[in-house]
Amino acid sequence: MEWTALISTALGAVIGVGSTLLADRLRWKRDTGERERETLHATYAQFLEALTQARDLISHASRDFSAAQEDRRSVMTALLDHGVHVKQYQLELLAPPQVVAKARDAADKLAVYRDVVVEGGKRDDPECAQARRAFRSSRQELMEAMRGAVAHRTGNGR
């Protein structure tokens, strides 16, 4: 009888410790996943913000572009000034490959739009309008890929 009580007590202790360890592990995994999602979400938002700020400057210049050297220089450096490439590199460290490819494409399309405006393209010129639409389309595809990646990480997606 004494062995039975001792074995029961030991088995109960093992089960109790095991369940506590399992619960702690699950909680740690959930918290880590949440932090990763928050970091990824912030990185996505920062990259989109940089794209938008650079695009706004380029778009404004396409409406009211004077030949002044200062205006031309600010448009030429719009991507650099707003940290588009720096934020793109940060995104590339964290994002899945399909998002990285879309981010590169959006940055490339924005650079094409910038180049058209630097060369004197006005907002309503066909080449400028085409470059602007190509960037918008690319940015939309990027945002859809980002949503899909976030949904996949939360378990709500594909």
N, C-alpha and C positions, 0 to 999 in steps of 0.2 A: 504494500500500500504506500509505503514511503516513496518508493521509486515512481509510482504513478503520479503522485502529487508533485514531485520534483520535475518529472518530464513535462507535466502539464504546465507548470510555472515557466519552465524554460521555453517551451513551445509558444506560450502566450507572449513571452518577452520578445522572442524572435519575430513573431507575427506583428507585434506592436512596433518594434524598431523598423522592420521591413516596410510596413505601411507608412510610417512617418518619413522614411527615406524616399519612398516612391512619391509621396505627396509633395515633398520638397523638390524633388527632381522635376516633376510635372509643373510646379509653380515656377521654378527657375527657367524651364524651357519656354513657358508661356511669356514670362517677363522678357526674356531675351528676344523672342520673336516680336514682341510688341515694340521694343526699342529699335530693332532692325527695321521694322515697318515705318516707325516715326522718322528714323534717319533717312530712309529711302524717300519717303514722302517729302521731307524738307529739301533733300537734294533735287528732286524733281521740280519742286516749286521754285527753288533758286535758279535752276537752269531756265525754266520757262520765264521767270521774271527778267533774267538777263537778255533772253531773246526778245522779249516784249519791249524792254527799254531801248535796245539797239534798233529794233524795228521802228519804234515811234520816232526816233531821231531821223532815221533814213526816210521814213514816210513824210515827216514834216518837211525835210529838205526837198523831197520830190514835188511838194506843193509850192514851196517858196525858196527856190535855190538861187542864190545870187552867185555871181562868179567870183566872189571874194575868196581869197586863198584860205582864210580861217574857216569858212563854211565848208569848203571842200575837204579840208583836213579833218574837221570834226566828223564828217560823214565817213571818210576813209578809215578813221580809227574807232568807229562806233562799236564794233564787236570787241575790240581790245578794251576800250574805255568802260564798257559795261560788263566785262569779265566773262563773255560768252565762252571762250575757249577754256578758261580756267574752270568754270563750272561744268563744262562738258567733260573735262578730264576727271573731275570729282564724280560725276555721274557714271562715267565709264568704269570706275572702280567698284561700284555697287550694283549697277543695274544689270538685268539679264541681256543677253546678246541682241534680242529683237528690239529692245528699247535703245540700246547703244547705237545700232544701225540707223534707227529713225532719228536719233539726236544728231548724229553726224550729218544725215541728209538735210535736216532742218537748218543746221548751222551753215552748210554748204549753199543751200538755196538762199539764205539770208545774205550771204557774201555775194552771190550773183546779183541779188536785188540791189545791194549796196553799190556794186561795181557799175551797174546800169545808171544809177543816180549820180555817182561820181563823174561819169562820162557825160552828164548833162541831161539825162533822161527825166522827163516831167511825168507827173502822176498819170496823165491821160494818154501818154505815148504808148503805142501798142507793146513795145518791148518792155517798158517799165511795168505796165499793167500785167503782162504775162509773167514777169519775174515776181511781182507781188503776189499774184494768184498761186504761183508754184510754191512760194514760201508758205502761204496760208494753208494750202493743201498738205504740205509736208508737216507743218506744225500740228494740224488736226490729226494726221496719222500718228504722230508722236504722242499726242495726248491720249489717243485711244490705246496705244501700246502701253503707256504708263498706267492707265486705268486697269487694263487687263493684268498687268504684272502685279499691281497692288491687290486686286481682287484675288488673284491666284495665291498670293502670300497669306491672305486672310482666310482662304478656304472658301470664298464666296464665288469663285470664278471657275473657269475651265479646268 
